[in-house]
């Protein structure tokens, strides 16, 4: 009677499987492999295998309720020739009672933890015997496989965006860009386990884990603690006494380990760069190419108008309760790389995903993946959450004044106030790479204007660009040298310039306020108004503050 004595998944870090699948950096001795690529296992039987009489197949199961129809219970048949894009196994070596199988998986396979069972029988009507492997298989996305949706065809980029476990995250202001080194640590002990735990805790059925668009969307919700007891609690209050201050973290590893060891208790506290650092870790760990991206002068559009709106009353006083849109000094999110078969052609490549809880998307705090190409061209009707990311990088800042009848009219618009110096760490070095051109056309170019106007047509204020407005008096705030430094007085002057060939009488309203980097105003320091009369084409330096 045919009997299986042992199953060896050949999972050693230095072995052929882990080396060929680029998973030799992970800790742990499970068989960690990537989909769409063959791997080998070794079986020992109680007698030599006879291909004419003996039968054999593998069962791989993932999730709480494995089903063949959902791709979560896979039956792997023994075949004579391996063909691409399907689950199958072939005997490649026989040695007395041992046989070595080469097993192939499709590039669309569900990722995650699989239990392995081997079933053998002989044709002489005897009952089949099954043997459960003591070790599991962990299946990951495969950026090295052309058929995988996450395929990235540049080896240097794969080394950076999948295999590099250290990086840099940018912060500060566009005039003074700071960089902090971040330990992504995706290969550290327990991190892969934590990433699989996060997927398990989400309400995504295991059958959905084959689609990276789906996986990324779920991860963007699970990294923040809002709604779903995700990994990290956001806190912008300044009081972190019952947790860790967001600026004290420099690594994703402790946070993910803590989340796993506490069985999913959210960790306190994080702000945007911490959410982004963890997202890079989780995506790289699962095999999705990813990077942390910082946007300076980042808008937060709360009403899907695709514009950043500032409201004044009849006397040019800010109307606080209406001014919920804000511009943050900087905001950090992520790009991840994948094709988008769910969108029209040309929209694959980098996708923006943001795990910082800012606005809900379909009822949950998550954002993305939004095609960066779609953001660039203003195609905000393409999913997911493209309008929100578009507004962060390319909305116009529009000033409205309340009239006596209670309606508002547009009094000024700034077309270049938002989305500067979009930054990420360069491939293969610690330099800063400016990727603003990927997110938006050259400021002021015709393509950029078309993108902004296309986008706003799909927002909640579609007519904002249809009203003509005289804009022949411009205002510019000038600063001495590098701009204000910590602890020093700020010297700034306001230049008012008449661009028309007619004289103009204007009123200049100026207000100086303290503002957090998130764009939240703390308090007004100085406020004044003055009348300025300008001759044709005259510029006047009106005041020093």
RAGI-V131906 format. One record per residue. N is the residue number from 1. D_LAST is the distance of its C-alpha to the last C-alpha in Angstrom with 2 decimals. Layout:
# RAGI-V131906
<<N;D_LAST> <N;D_LAST>>
This chain:
# RAGI-V131906
<<1;93.93> <2;90.57> <3;88.08> <4;84.58> <5;84.20> <6;80.55> <7;77.37> <8;75.11> <9;71.73> <10;71.25> <11;67.76> <12;67.32> <13;63.96> <14;65.75> <15;68.18> <16;68.37> <17;66.88> <18;63.59> <19;63.24> <20;63.93> <21;61.60> <22;58.68> <23;58.72> <24;59.94> <25;56.57> <26;56.81> <27;58.27> <28;61.27> <29;64.70> <30;64.70> <31;65.40> <32;61.91> <33;62.31> <34;60.55> <35;61.94> <36;63.74> <37;65.25> <38;68.64> <39;69.14> <40;72.36> <41;74.12> <42;77.46> <43;80.17> <44;83.25> <45;86.34> <46;89.66> <47;91.42> <48;90.58> <49;88.84> <50;91.13> <51;89.24> <52;92.32> <53;92.81> <54;89.68> <55;86.62> <56;83.11> <57;79.68> <58;76.31> <59;74.31> <60;70.56> <61;68.91> <62;65.29> <63;63.74> <64;65.44> <65;67.74> <66;68.59> <67;69.96> <68;71.39> <69;70.10> <70;66.48> <71;66.65> <72;66.30> <73;69.98> <74;70.98> <75;74.64> <76;74.93> <77;78.33> <78;80.22> <79;80.64> <80;82.31> <81;79.41> <82;75.68> <83;73.80> <84;70.06> <85;67.94> <86;70.23> <87;71.17> <88;74.39> <89;76.08> <90;78.58> <91;80.82> <92;79.95> <93;82.02> <94;85.15> <95;86.39> <96;89.38> <97;87.97> <98;84.33> <99;82.53> <100;79.05> <101;77.23> <102;74.47> <103;72.40> <104;70.15> <105;67.42> <106;65.75> <107;62.12> <108;61.38> <109;62.73> <110;61.06> <111;59.11> <112;59.53> <113;62.24> <114;65.86> <115;69.04> <116;71.92> <117;75.59> <118;78.45> <119;81.56> <120;84.87> <121;88.29> <122;91.54> <123;93.32> <124;96.34> <125;95.18> <126;93.80> <127;90.72> <128;87.37> <129;85.70> <130;81.95> <131;79.95> <132;76.36> <133;74.21> <134;72.78> <135;69.57> <136;67.24> <137;65.65> <138;61.89> <139;61.11> <140;57.69> <141;56.08> <142;57.02> <143;54.49> <144;57.34> <145;59.62> <146;59.39> <147;60.64> <148;58.01> <149;55.08> <150;52.71> <151;54.30> <152;51.92> <153;53.70> <154;51.84> <155;53.07> <156;49.91> <157;47.85> <158;50.39> <159;50.10> <160;46.31> <161;46.00> <162;49.17> <163;50.32> <164;47.24> <165;46.56> <166;43.38> <167;40.14> <168;36.38> <169;33.76> <170;30.21> <171;27.05> <172;23.33> <173;20.94> <174;21.90> <175;19.86> <176;21.56> <177;24.92> <178;27.03> <179;30.80> <180;33.10> <181;36.83> <182;38.76> <183;42.46> <184;43.81> <185;47.28> <186;49.21> <187;52.48> <188;52.33> <189;55.05> <190;54.72> <191;51.90> <192;54.22> <193;55.89> <194;52.54> <195;51.70> <196;55.12> <197;54.67> <198;51.41> <199;53.35> <200;56.16> <201;53.91> <202;52.41> <203;54.48> <204;55.13> <205;58.90> <206;60.05> <207;61.33> <208;57.71> <209;56.92> <210;58.24> <211;55.34> <212;52.09> <213;50.04> <214;51.41> <215;50.97> <216;47.31> <217;46.53> <218;48.27> <219;46.53> <220;43.06> <221;44.10> <222;45.86> <223;43.11> <224;41.07> <225;42.77> <226;42.03> <227;45.25> <228;47.64> <229;47.30> <230;45.84> <231;44.79> <232;41.29> <233;39.32> <234;35.65> <235;33.26> <236;29.46> <237;29.41> <238;28.73> <239;32.13> <240;34.75> <241;37.09> <242;40.16> <243;39.80> <244;38.18> <245;34.41> <246;33.71> <247;32.09> <248;35.27> <249;37.49> <250;38.14> <251;41.38> <252;42.99> <253;46.32> <254;46.00> <255;44.51> <256;47.33> <257;50.00> <258;48.82> <259;48.90> <260;52.40> <261;53.83> <262;52.63> <263;54.35> <264;51.20> <265;49.03> <266;45.35> <267;43.39> <268;40.17> <269;37.31> <270;35.60> <271;32.50> <272;32.43> <273;33.21> <274;36.14> <275;37.55> <276;37.34> <277;38.96> <278;41.84> <279;42.31> <280;42.65> <281;45.21> <282;47.27> <283;47.38> <284;48.30> <285;50.85> <286;52.54> <287;52.58> <288;49.82> <289;47.59> <290;44.00> <291;40.59> <292;37.24> <293;34.46> <294;30.66> <295;28.46> <296;24.70> <297;22.55> <298;25.69> <299;26.07> <300;28.15> <301;29.93> <302;31.64> <303;33.62> <304;35.11> <305;33.47> <306;32.51> <307;29.10> <308;25.94> <309;25.31> <310;22.35> <311;23.52> <312;21.94> <313;23.97> <314;24.77> <315;21.60> <316;19.29> <317;19.07> <318;19.72> <319;23.42> <320;23.52> <321;27.27> <322;27.35> <323;24.56> <324;26.84> <325;26.09> <326;23.57> <327;22.35> <328;22.98> <329;21.34> <330;25.00> <331;28.39> <332;31.77> <333;35.05> <334;38.27> <335;40.28> <336;44.05> <337;46.66> <338;49.54> <339;51.42> <340;50.97> <341;54.49> <342;53.29> <343;50.99> <344;51.81> <345;52.36> <346;49.44> <347;47.25> <348;48.43> <349;46.64> <350;43.35> <351;42.68> <352;39.49> <353;40.13> <354;37.66> <355;38.89> <356;35.68> <357;36.40> <358;33.92> <359;36.14> <360;39.92> <361;42.15> <362;45.58> <363;45.01> <364;44.05> <365;40.82> <366;41.32> <367;40.03> <368;41.98> <369;43.63> <370;41.84> <371;42.88> <372;40.06> <373;41.86> <374;41.82> <375;38.07> <376;37.55> <377;39.62> <378;38.40> <379;41.84> <380;40.48> <381;43.86> <382;45.31> <383;45.48> <384;44.03> <385;40.53> <386;39.42> <387;37.14> <388;35.04> <389;34.61> <390;34.03> <391;31.10> <392;29.65> <393;29.62> <394;29.58> <395;28.61> <396;26.38> <397;23.42> <398;24.33> <399;22.42> <400;24.83> <401;24.70> <402;27.43> <403;29.55> <404;31.51> <405;34.61> <406;32.93> <407;32.90> <408;29.90> <409;29.03> <410;27.07> <411;24.00> <412;22.44> <413;23.44> <414;21.96> <415;24.88> <416;23.53> <417;21.27> <418;24.05> <419;26.51> <420;25.45> <421;27.29> <422;30.14> <423;31.77> <424;35.09> <425;37.11> <426;39.19> <427;42.97> <428;44.71> <429;41.74> <430;38.59> <431;36.38> <432;33.85> <433;35.16> <434;32.81> <435;34.71> <436;32.19> <437;34.84> <438;37.33> <439;35.19> <440;33.89> <441;34.71> <442;32.36> <443;29.15> <444;29.69> <445;33.41> <446;35.96> <447;37.38> <448;34.06> <449;33.59> <450;37.23> <451;36.75> <452;33.76> <453;35.66> <454;38.91> <455;37.32> <456;35.68> <457;39.08> <458;40.34> <459;37.52> <460;37.31> <461;35.48> <462;37.72> <463;36.81> <464;33.07> <465;33.60> <466;36.27> <467;34.12> <468;32.87> <469;29.38> <470;27.75> <471;24.85> <472;24.46> <473;20.79> <474;18.61> <475;14.96> <476;13.57> <477;10.46> <478;10.57> <479;10.06> <480;11.41> <481;15.00> <482;16.10> <483;12.87> <484;11.90> <485;15.06> <486;16.63> <487;16.01> <488;13.36> <489;9.69> <490;7.65> <491;6.13> <492;5.54> <493;6.30> <494;8.62> <495;12.14> <496;14.59> <497;18.14> <498;21.47> <499;24.18> <500;27.02> <501;29.38> <502;28.79> <503;26.13> <504;23.74> <505;22.11> <506;19.32> <507;17.05> <508;13.65> <509;12.99> <510;9.79> <511;10.02> <512;8.75> <513;12.00> <514;14.04> <515;16.73> <516;20.03> <517;21.33> <518;23.68> <519;21.03> <520;21.55> <521;18.62> <522;18.68> <523;16.38> <524;13.41> <525;10.65> <526;8.67> <527;10.19> <528;10.46> <529;12.66> <530;13.38> <531;16.45> <532;16.51> <533;19.96> <534;20.81> <535;23.99> <536;26.00> <537;24.41> <538;21.43> <539;18.03> <540;15.03> <541;11.59> <542;10.04> <543;6.45> <544;3.78> <545;0.00>>
